[in-house]
Amino acid sequence: MKILVDENIPRMTVDHLRGVGHDVIDIRGTAGQGLPDPDLWILAIQEERMLITTDKGFTEHREDQHFAFARRRRPRKRSLHNG
């Protein structure tokens, strides 16, 4: 699966996804880091990737096939990774 991971998703999750064979782009540390939500969404669509984020600004896309939203009251790396 082709995935775009927002900078708020733990690296351990990125490593795990890659380890099980997914094609993952981690936006962190790239020119795209800090992109406004609409631009990040456009990038995911252009790249035909599922976007994984904790950013509530994307909830309008929750029914879209290109979107996964990880929501926690107090997101911590371990709780986000372990689901």
Secondary structure, 3 states (H helix, E strand, C coil): CEEEECCCCCHHHHHHHHHCCCEEEECCCCCCCCCCHHHHHHHHHHCCCEEEECCHHHHHHCCCCCEEECCCCCCCHHHHHHC
